[in-house]
Amino acid sequence: MAEYVLYRDPKQPVAARVEDLLSRMTVEEKVGQLAQHDGRDRLEQFLKEQHNGSFLQILGEDAGRAIELARKTRLGIPLLLGIDAIHGHSFWPGATIFPTQLGMACTWDREVIEKMGEITAREMRWTGVCWTFAPVLCIARDPRWGRVGETFGEDPTLIGDFACAMIHGLQGDDLSDPDRVLACAKHYVGYSETQGGRDASEGDTSHRKLRSYFLPPFERAARTGVGSFMTGYQSTEGVPMTVNRWALRTVLRDEWGYEGFLVTDWCTVSNLVVRQKICADYKEAAARAVTCGNDLIMATCEFYQGCLDALADGSLELKYVDEAVRRLLTVKFKLGLFEDDRMPDLERARARTGTPEHRAWALRAARESLVLLENRGLLPLGDLTGRKILVVGRNADDPLVQCGDWSLGTGQANGGGQHPRACTVTPVDALKEAFPGQVEYRPHGEGPLFDADLIVAVVGDNPAYWGEFRSTATLELPDGQNELLQKVAESGRPYVVVLLASKPLILPELIRRDAGAVILQFSPGMLGGQALVEALTGKLNPSGRLTISFPRHAGQLPVYYMQVRGQHGERYADLSQSPVYAFGEGRSYTTFAYEQVELDREVYGMADTLKLEVTVRNTGERDGVEVVQAYVSDLVTSVTWVDEELKGYARLEIPAGETRTARIEIPAAACSLVDAEGVRVVEPGEFELRVGPSSRSFARVLRFRIEK
């Protein structure tokens, strides 16, 4: 009869299973659980020599080989295998690729964002992985930063809302459900607030600034139960986030009571020695990283021996290693890996990949994320029977640009290759299907353009200008695209400009003023081309709204709407300070009137909730969507503070000629600020509630008061 082993008994409580397994582990096996390596290189060696508990960037047969090897280890502890499934199961051929997070944010639709998470998890099932490094909760305040497209934009409230929706979609209500995967809130914290938009440099933040804007979305993720956090590359006030005890222990563990585990980003423990040079060797780096609160060390081969050396000489106490191992094992038990280690089944994986239902949701996301920036009556297009449509611009038929960052073909993870071409519907594909025999495509605008009846110019950026290591000094259209647009404008033909890009870019003022229409698509995913043609023809009435502001010139930055008031003057001597397109903006083919905007009362206590009702009429001839936005302004504050903050919103679908009412609730506790001592408080006094279609257009401004 086999020996009874408690940790292998699924009927036992998780805590008891963890302690039983921990008691059986050697020091080397414990330290191995803290090590994560790229599974594409020396996998067997790492498992044998370092007892690795986790690998990343392997899928399918490679993941199966790793899982099989782990089964044969002394204790049979299952592996935690992770992959960057950021906006779909990005690196699995043929998976359903949604718009990037910045595109998804423009939907202002938590339902479709949660569904993206759910579909991503379903398509990850049977491919060997159970953990995705998503969502990104960084705040995008400098569009020059290469990773802006990975974010939900510039507003902390929306970031928190959308991140929680995505986390729930990925994890569900029960981590042991094999159709769900572990989520990861990243990059903790302030990673995006670097000088000059340069990636992973010194973060321009203080503790008060972090508490004011950057920490709140992460706190919401922690309290909603996200399974893991990932630290950022940057340093704050001279302390790299990898060893920032204040952020990792004081705030995350002590204040928020977070019980999940913390993983470093790629090579950040190595960076302590090699780049940031605050540790003399890997023994010191390992000791500091673990003592300060990291549980899993990503992609630092030297960590394992450095950690053992630190334990041997007493510079690292074993209790910190045990603490980290407990958290990691707890998650593995909660995921059910000891009963189902997620051995891949490629036939089942294929059956779940890119299904019609999943692609229908991706199309909905592409539709809702499309933003109409300008329209001078050209759209929707009229009858084009027999008319010639000329499409120009390389982005018009580039599946990789359309699928965006962190997808097959970018080279960021899991090898090369791209998704099968048939999976992606580009603008050229969709236009040729909608107008057979009428569409000609000239990527670089070759030849004369005046022979066309309509020109569709698709411009933007490409992988050379986005992602990690690819921040840009400017936001101008690269590679001669301004010259292409100039040629289009000089043709004298009606034209539409489509900005298909990863982040805000600057269109020439002449083009913005002259074009018949300007449409924005932030890396809209596989079905982006279909959504575009539906918008051009009027089948789709655009409803996307910006979650990031567009500068007129890179020298204006920053132009995010949440500016701290009190500046001496309101403009540059040579240019306005206002963005060309502001947070919350987006046009429609119909018009809306705010008929009634009412609060339930004028005075609230600290524990009360503001109840706002907004009645909007569709005054046009087409069904449409209005995104009602409610901003709070604290009129007199004890410290300088932002002039206004988004605190509520509602997405209203309104048939032509009809009205709909949005009911928005805002806790008085949300009308807070961070005082001079770094404490978030609500200060009694007078407030304004500014209600309208964007951050700089208000249909009604209401006064209210909060009292003790």
Secondary structure, DSSP 8 states (H G I E B T S, - for coil): -----GGG-TTS-HHHHHHHHHHH--HHHHHHHTEEEETTSSHHHHHHHH--SEEES--HHHHHHHHHHHHTSSS----EEEE--SSSSTTSTT------HHHHHTT--HHHHHHHHHHHHHHHTTTT--EE---B------TTSTTGGGS--S-HHHHHHHHHHHHHHHHTT-TT-TT--B-EEEEETTTT-BGGG-TTSEE---HHHIIIIIHHHHHHHHHHT-SEEEE-S-EETTEEGGG-HIIIIIIIIIIT---SEEE--TTHHHHHHHTS--SSSHHHHHHHHHHTT--BEES-TTHHHHHHHHHHHTSS-HHHHHHHHHHHHHHHHHTTTTT------HHHHHHHTT-HHHHHHHHHHHHHH-EEEEESS--S----TT--EEEESGGGG-HHHHH-SSSTTSSSSS-S----GGG---HHHHHHHHSTTTEEEETT--S--TT-SEEEEEE---GGGSSTT---S--B--TTHHHHHHHHHHT-S-EEEEEEESS--B--HHHHHHSSEEEEEES--TTHHHHHHHHHHTSS------SS-B-SSGGG----S--BS--SSSB-SSSBSS-SB-TT--B-SS-EEEEEEEES-SEEETT-EEEEEEEEEE-SSS-EEEEEEEEEEESS-SS--BS-EEEEEEEEEE-TT-EEEEEEEEEGGGS-EE-TTS-EE---EEEEEEEESBTTB-SEEEEEEEE-
